[in-house]
Amino acid sequence: VLQATAQPDRWQQRISYQINADLNVTTNIVKGKQQMIYWNNSPDTLHRLFIHLYWNAFQPNSSMDVRSRELGKIEIGRNRQNQPVLDWDGRVRDRISKLTPEQIGYQKVSNLTVNGKAATLIEHETILEVVLATPLLPKSKSNIQLNFEAQVPIQIRRSGRDNAEGIRYSMSQWYPKLVEYDYQGWNANPYIAREFYGVWGDYDVKLTLDKTYLVAATGTLQNPLQTGFGYQPEGAKLTLPAGDKLTWHFTAQNVHDFVWAADPTYKLIKRTPKGGGPLIYVVYKAVDSLENRWQKMADTVALAYPYIAKTFGPYPHKNYSFIQGGDGGMEYPMATLIKNASIGTAIHEWMHSWYQMMLGTNESLFSWMDEGFTSYAESRTLGWLRNAPKESWLEDDYGVYYRLQRSGLEEPLSTHADHFNTNYAYSAGSYGKGAVFLAQLGYIIGEAQLDTVLLAYYNTWRFKHPNVNDFVRVAEKISGMELDWYKEYWVNSI
C-alpha cells in the first residue's frame, strides 16, 4: 500500500530541451540546433551558466585520460600468482592517450544566445562557462539557443561508436547539457568518467540519420508509422518518407537526461508485464546464437516488474528500453545501455530508474545512494526471481563490503565520487557498503518498517533531488527512531 505523502517544497530548477540533430554515419559528426527554456526557481541572481561538454574528455591528455593512467599505477593487491593488481578501470586504461584525430570525441558550441543576447563563452575542457550579458533574476524564465557540432569518439567509456560488440552508435552524453544549480550552487564537475547530476525537465528530440538504422532512445517515439522497425502497432500501415534518411521524434517528460543508440542490425522485441506496467522494449544486435538469451532476458524483466512495483513503487512512464550498447551497463532515464543479455545487469540498470532516474540524488556527492540503493534493490529482486532464501539475498553485497574493509583501502562514503583515492574504494564502497547500509537499517528498524520507508521515500521524493538527510528523515518518521547516529557512523567514517 502506497502512503499518501506530501512532497517537500524545496525549490529546484526546471528545463525544457528542444533538440534537432543530424548524424552523418560516414563522418561520425553530429550537428544540431538546441533550444533550452530554463526556469531559475532559485532565490539567486545568476550571472553565468555552465554547460557540460562531456565528449571533450575523449582526447589525449584530458583529465579523464591522465586520471586513468595515474590510477593505473596504484597497486591495490596481489593475485593468486602473486602479481600486482593495479587500480585500472579496465574499460579505459590508457586507451584515450592513443586516440587519433579521427577517433577522438569533441563538442563545440556556437551562436549561443540567452534571451536573444550573445554571451561570452569560456571553455574549460568538459565544462563551458557562459558569462551572461544580462543576469537571470530569481523566479524568471529564459530562452537559451545554440548550435553544436560533435564528433562521436571511438567507444571507450559509456558513449561512442563501434563498441566491442559492433554496435555502431551508443549516444550518451551527446548534447550540450546544462549544469544543475541547486541549494549548494553550481555543480560544474569536470568529466573524469564517474557520476552525473541533471536538471529535471522535458525533452523534445528529433534525430535524423541513415534510414537503415534502427534507433532506440529515452522517451516515447512520436512517429512510429514513419519509422517502422517494430515500433508501430501490429498491423498498422507504414508511411515511410522518401529519401535515404529518417527522422526519429522522441519526447520525454520529468527526466534529467536523454540517451539514444543506433545500429543497422538492431532487432526490437516487446514485452508487457502481467497485470500492467510499462511497455518494455529490448533492442539488440541480431545474432542467431544469442537470440534465446535476449528473449529470456525480456521475459524475466517483465516477470520481475510486479515485485519491483510493489516493493519500490510503480514505474511512472509509458515505456522502458533495454538497449545493447556501451561498455557494460549504464543507466539513463527510460532506457539503459547493456553490453549483453545478462539478467543481473538488466535488473541492476532497471532499478536505477528508481534510484537516480526518479529519486535524483546528486551522484557525485551521494554515489552510494545511487549505486548502493540500486544494488540492494537488484539483490532483492534477483533473490525473489530465484526463489532463494531471503537471508541469502544480500550475501554478495556483504562480501564486497567485507573485502573492502579488510583491504585497508576503505574511504568514507561521504567522499566526493571524483575524489576517491582508488577506483576500488569508490566502487566497493558505493555499491557494496551502500547496499549494506539499507540491509543494516532493516536490522535496526525492522524489515517491514524498511519496506514502508522505501515506499514513503519514493512517494515523498520522486522527481526531486533528495540527499542523505532527506532519506534519513523519512526513516525516522516511519520508525519513530532517531537515526542520525547510524548515518554519521556508516557514511562519514570507516
N, C-alpha and C positions, 0 to 999 in steps of 0.2 A: 504494500500500500504506500503510495507516494504522499508525503505530507505536504499540505498547502503552506508554503513558506514564503514570506515576503522577501523580495530581493533587496540587497543594500542599495543605497542611493549614491555611493561614491562615484564621482564623475569619471568618465573615460572618453577618450577621443573617438571620433567616428569618421569613416571614409567611404567613398563610393568610387570605384575604378571603372573606367570605360577604356578598353584596350583594343586596338585593331592592329594585328601583327601579320606579317608575311614572312614565311620561312622559305629560303631558297635551298633546296635539298642538294644542289650541286656545289654551291659555295659554302654552305653551312652558316649563312648570315641571316639573322632575323632583323627586320626593320619594322618599326612600329610607331604609332601615334597613341598617346595616352593622355586621358583627362582624369584628374582626381578632384572630386568635391570633398573638401576637408572641413570638418566641424571642430573648431577649437572650443571644446566644452570645459576647458580648464579655467581657473581664475587668473591665469597668467597672460601677459602680452608676449607674443613670440616674435622675436626679431630675426630669427633664422629657422630654417628647416634642415633636416638631414635625410638623405636617401641612400638606401643600400644598393651597391653595385657589386653583387656577390661574385660574378664571374671574373672580375679582375684579380681574384685570388689565384686563378689558374694560370699564373705566369711565373717564370723562373725568378727566384729571389723575393717572391711575395712573402708576406708574413706567414701565410699558411705553409708555404714551401720551407722557409727557414725553421719554423717551429717544428715541423715534422722531422726534418733532418736532425735537429738538435735533440729531440726526444728519442730518436733512434740511436743515440749514443749512450743512453742510460740503461744500465743493467738492472733488471728487476727480479732476477732469479737465475736458476740453472735448470736445464732439462735433464732427462734421465741419462743422457750421455755426458753429463757434467759440462755441457756447453752453455755459454751465457745466453740468456733470453733477454732481448733488447726491447725497449718500450716503443716499438714502431706501431703506428696504425698501418696494418698490413695492406690496406687498400691504397694508401697514399705513399708511404715510404719516401723515396727521393724522386718519384715519377715526375712531379711538377718541374723540377730543375732540368729535366731532359726534354721538355716540350719545345717543338719547333714553332716558328711564327704561324704556320697553318694549323697547329694543334692547340694553341693557347686559347683561353677564353678572354673576352673583353666585353665591356659595356660602356657605351658612350651616349651622353645626353646632350641634346642641342635644342635651341629655340624654347627654352623653359621660360614661362611667364606665370606670374601669380596675380590673379585679378587683372590680367591684361598688361602688367608691367614686368619688364625684364628684370631678372635677378642676377646677382653675382655668384658664379659657381666656382667652388674651390674643391678640387678632388684630393681625397686622402685615401688612395688605393681603393678599398672596397666601400668607402663612405664618401658621398658627395655632400658637401656643405653648401647650402643655399642661403645667401645673405639677401634678405628681403629689402626691396625699395620702400615698402610701406609695411609696418608691423601688422601682425594678425592680432586683433583685440580679443579679449575674453568673450566667450559665448558668441563668436562670429563664425561665418561660413566663408570659405574661399574657394576659388577655382584655379587649379594648377594644371597647366598644359605643357606638354613636352613631346619631342620626338626622340627616339632612341634607335641605336644600332648595336647589335651584339653578335659576336662570333661564338658559336657553340663549341666549347672545348671538347677534346677527347675525354671520355668519361673516366674520371678518377674518383671523385667523391660526390655521391648523390646525383648531380646533374651531369649532362654531357651527351656526346654522340658515340655510337659504335661501342657499346659495352662488351663485356666478356661473353655474354650470351648472344651477341649480334643484334641487339635492339638498336635501331637506328637513332632514335632521339628520346632521351629522358630529360624533360624540360622542367626542372625545378630551379627556383631562384633565378628565373629567366628575364624578369622585367624590373625596371627601377621601382623599388618598393619603399614607401615612406616609413621612416623610423618611428617607432612608438614613443610618444611623450606621455608620461604618467606622473603620479604624485612625487616621484623621485627625480623628475626631469627627463632629459633625452636619454634614450638607450642606444646610443650610436656605437655599438660594439663592432670592431673590425671582424671580418670573417676569417676564422682560423680553423674551420671545419667542425665547430661544435654546435651551439644551440641557436634557437630562433625565438622571436617575440614580435607580434604584429598588431596593427590597429584593426579593431573589429569593423567590418563593413560589408559591402556588397560588390560583386564583380559582374561586369557585362563584357565578355571577351569574344572577339571574332578572330579566328586563326585560319589563314589561307596558306595552302601548300598543295603539292602534287596530289592529284585525285586518287592515286594508287595507295595512298597511306590511310590506314585507319587511325583515328585519334581518340584517345581516352583522356579524361580530364576531371578536375574539380567541377562541381556544379551539375546542372541538368541541361542536356542538349536540347536546343530550341528548334532545330530544323532537321529532324531525323529523316523526313521524307526527301530531303535534298542531299543527304549524305549516304543513307543506307548502311551497309556493313553490319546489319543486325540490330541497329538501334530502333528501326521502325517497327510499329506494331505488326504482329503476324498477319499476313495477307494484305497489308497496305500497299498501295500503288506508289512507286517512287517517281519523282520528277527531277531527275538528275540534271544539273545545268550543263550546258555545252562548254567546251574547252578542256584544258588539261589540268585545271586546278579546282579545288573545292574550298569553300569557306565553312568552317565549323563554328557554330554560335552557341556558347555556353553561358549560363547565368548561375550565380550562387549568392545566397543571402546569409548574413550572420556568420561570416567566415573571416579568417585573418591571413589567408594566403591562397595561391592558385597554382596548381601543378598540371602539366599535361605530358603526354608521351605519344609518339607516332612511329609506326613501322608498317611497311607494305606486306609483311607476313603475319600480322596480328590476326587472331581469331577472337571473337566475342561470344561468351555464353552468359546466360542469365539464370538467376535463382530468386525465389521469393520465400522468405521464412514462413513456416507453418504458423497459422494464427495471425499473420500480418507482420508488417515491418517494411524496411526499405527494399526496393528492387536492387539486387546485387548483381553487378557486372564483374565478370572475370575476363581479363583481356591478356592474352599470352601469345607468344610465338608458336605457331603451329608446327609441332614436331610429333610425328606419329607415336614414337616410343614413349613420349611423356604425356600423351593425351589422357590416359586413365588417372594420372596423378592430379592433373588440373581439374578433371571432373570430380574427383574425390574431395579435393580441397574446397571446391564450390559447394558441394553437398554439405560438407562439415561446417563451414562458416554459417550457412543458412540454418543448420541444425542447432548451432550454438546460440543463435540470436535470442530466443525466448528466455534462456537462462541469463544472458547478459542484460537484457532489458529489465528483468525482474530484480536483478542484484545491483546493477549500477545505474539504472534509469534508461528510458527508451531513447533510441536514436531519432533525432528530430527531422532529418532531411528525407527527401523522397527516394534518394538512391545513394549507393556507395560503390566505388570501383576498386578492385584489386588489379593492379597493372604490372605486368612483368617489365622490369626496367631497373636502372640504377645499379647499385653495387652490393645490395643486401636487402635490408628492409628500411624504408624511410616513410614516415607518416606525413600526410598533408590533409587539409580539410576535404572531406567527402571522397578521398582517394588515398591509396598508398602505392608506392613502388616496391615491388618484391622481386628478388632475384630468381626464385624458383617456387615450386608448389609446396613448400614446407608449411604444414598446418600450424606449427608453433609460431613461425614468423608471421603468418597471416593473422592469427588471433592476437598476437602482440601488437601488430601495427593497427589492427582494427580498434583495439582498446585505447589506442592513442586518440581515437575520435572522442573519447570521454575525457581522458587526462591529457589535455593540451588543446584539442580542437573545440571542445565545449567548455571545459574548465581551463581557461587560457592563462596558466601561470607563466611568469617570466622564466623561461627555461634556463637562462644564463645565471639567474640568482637562485633558482629552485629546481635544478636539474633532477633532483631526487623525487620531487613531487610529480614530475613529468614521467621519467623513466621508472622510478620506483613504484609509483601507484599503478602504472601500466603493467609492470612485471608482476605485481601482486594480482591484478585482475586477470592477466594471462594465465598465471599458475592456477588460480581458482577455476577458471573456465576450462582449461585443459584437464584438470583433475575431475571436473564434473563430466566432461565428454568421455573420459576413460573409465568412469565409474570407479575411480581409485579411492582408497580410504582417505578421509578428509585430513587425517593427521599427516599424510604424506604430500599434500598438495604444494607446500612451500619448502620442501626439502632442498631443492636446487638453489633457491634464493638464500636459505640459511647457509648452504655450503659456500656460496660465493662470498658471503659476509665473513664466515669463519676464516676462509683462506686470506681474505684481505686483512683481517685483524692479526693473523699470525705473521703476515709478510713484513710488518714493520713499516709499511708504506701508506697506511691509512691517514687520511686528512679529514677534517670536519666537513659534514655535508653542507655547511653554510659557505664553503669556499665557492667563489665565482667559477662557473664552468670553464672559463678560459684561463683560470689561474691555478688549476691543479698542477702539481709538480710532475705528475706522470699521467699518461693515458690510463694506466691500470687503476690508479687510485680514483680517477674520475669515473671510469666505467663500473668498477666493482662497487664503489660507494653509491653512485646514482641508481644503479639497477638493483644490486643485491641488498645493501643496507637500507635503501629506500623502501624496498618491498617488505623487509623485516620490520620497519617502522610501523606499518599497518598491522602486521601479524602480531607484534608485541602489544600494540594498542588494544587489539582484540582480547589479548590475555588480561589486560588491566581492567577494561570496562565491560568485557563480556562479548562473545561473538555476536549474539543477537543485537546488542547495542551498537556494535561496529557496523553491522548491516544497515541499521537505522541511520547511523551517522553518514554513511556513504550516500544514501539516497537523499538525506537532508542537505548534504554538501552539493550534490547535483542540482537539487531544486533551488537552493539559495544562490549559487554562484555560476550556473551555466550562462554562457555568453558574457562572462565578466573576466576580470583579471585577479583571481584570488592569490593571496600569499599564505605563508605558513601560519601566521596568526589567525587568519580568517578560517582556515581549516580547524585549527585547534579550538577556536571559539565555538564552532559548530559542535565539535565533540564534547566540549564542556557543557553546552546547553542540553544536549541529549543525555549525557551520562550523569549530570549533576556533580561531576568531579572537577577539581582544579588540576589542570594538566600542564601548566607552564613548566613545571619541574621536568616532566618527561621530554617535552620539546627541547629544553635547554641542554639536558644531558645527552639526548640522542642526536641532536642536529648540530650543536655548537661545540661538541667535544668529541674525543675519540676514545 
